Amino acid sequence: MSGQTLRLVIHGRVQGVFYRESLRQQALRLNVTGWARNRADGTVEAIIQGSADSVSKLLEWAHRGPPLAKVTHIDVETARGESSAFEIQASSD
């Protein structure tokens, strides 16, 4: 697959505010695949994969999040892997 794959760790008020589902909806709109899950430390982890433009747009949205979220910062790193859809995974421990 050509394109870009990023791993995000989103910090702030991002659990219990519809963040993962809102991220999934934005990913579908932008034709981005990957997954998102809550982590035990209160962050949300996500893998996003798609064209560089679409991934950039989703990353820009991720800094804002849904209305009830308060994103303080996002750790971003390149990642590997391939997804065919965008899924919400079970929380990690």
Secondary structure, 3 states (H helix, E strand, C coil): CCCEEEEEEEEEECCCCCHHHHHHHHHHHHCCEEEEEEECCCCEEEEEEECHHHHHHHHHHHHHCCCCCEEEEEEEEECCCCCCCEEECCCEC
